């Protein structure tokens, strides 16, 4: 599973055998899945386990600031969004 970004101690992962729509898994003490909504964004929380609301807000903002690169990485791994 390629780590495509790090946010502090969190890993942002795109699984090679995953499905559309374009999304990332954020893994740390918890896990959250965000739909990227490429290419314009903003990322949208799909599911969350063990992160609190403040964590989710911070993660979403970090993903939004790296959206172009994350969408590019998704396309490199999967092709279309």
C-alpha positions as CSV (number, residue, x, y, z in Angstrom):
1,X,0.0,0.0,0.0
2,X,1.7,3.2,-1.2
3,X,2.0,6.0,1.3
4,X,1.4,9.1,-0.8
5,X,1.5,11.7,2.0
6,X,2.3,12.1,5.7
7,X,0.3,14.4,7.9
8,X,2.3,14.6,11.2
9,X,2.3,11.0,12.4
10,X,-0.5,9.9,10.0
11,X,0.0,8.0,6.7
12,X,-2.2,8.8,3.7
13,X,-2.5,5.7,1.6
14,X,-4.0,4.8,-1.8
15,X,-4.5,1.0,-2.2
16,X,-3.5,-0.2,-5.7
17,X,-6.4,-2.7,-5.9
18,X,-9.1,-0.2,-4.6
19,X,-12.3,1.1,-6.2
20,X,-13.6,4.4,-7.5
21,X,-14.4,7.1,-6.6
22,X,-10.9,8.5,-5.9
23,X,-10.3,8.3,-2.2
24,X,-7.6,8.0,0.4
25,X,-7.2,6.1,3.7
26,X,-5.7,8.1,6.5
27,X,-4.1,5.7,9.0
28,X,-2.7,6.5,12.5
29,X,-4.2,5.7,15.9
30,X,-7.5,5.5,13.9
31,X,-8.5,5.3,10.3
32,X,-10.6,7.6,8.1
33,X,-11.5,7.4,4.5
34,X,-11.9,10.6,2.5
35,X,-13.4,10.8,-1.0
36,X,-11.1,13.3,-2.8
37,X,-13.7,14.7,-5.2
38,X,-11.0,15.2,-7.9
39,X,-10.1,17.5,-9.3
40,X,-11.8,20.4,-7.5
41,X,-12.4,19.0,-4.1
42,X,-13.0,19.5,-1.3
43,X,-12.3,16.1,0.2
44,X,-15.4,14.5,1.9
45,X,-15.3,12.2,4.9
46,X,-16.8,8.8,4.0
47,X,-16.0,6.9,7.2
48,X,-14.1,7.3,10.4
49,X,-12.9,5.1,13.2
50,X,-11.3,6.4,16.4
51,X,-10.5,10.0,15.2
52,X,-12.3,12.8,17.0
53,X,-14.0,15.7,15.2
54,X,-10.9,18.0,15.7
55,X,-8.7,15.3,14.1
56,X,-11.0,15.0,11.2
57,X,-11.2,18.7,10.6
58,X,-7.3,18.9,10.7
59,X,-7.0,16.0,8.3
60,X,-9.5,17.3,5.8
61,X,-7.8,20.7,5.7
62,X,-4.4,19.0,5.1
63,X,-5.8,16.8,2.4
64,X,-7.4,19.9,0.7
65,X,-4.1,21.7,0.7
66,X,-2.5,18.7,-1.1
67,X,-5.5,17.8,-3.3
68,X,-3.8,18.3,-6.7
69,X,-0.9,15.9,-5.7
70,X,-3.3,13.4,-4.2
71,X,-5.5,13.4,-7.4
72,X,-2.3,13.0,-9.5
73,X,-1.2,10.0,-7.4
74,X,-4.7,8.4,-7.7
75,X,-4.4,8.8,-11.5
76,X,-1.0,7.3,-11.6
77,X,-2.2,4.2,-9.7
78,X,-5.7,3.8,-11.0
79,X,-6.1,5.9,-14.2
80,X,-9.4,7.8,-14.1
81,X,-11.0,9.2,-11.0
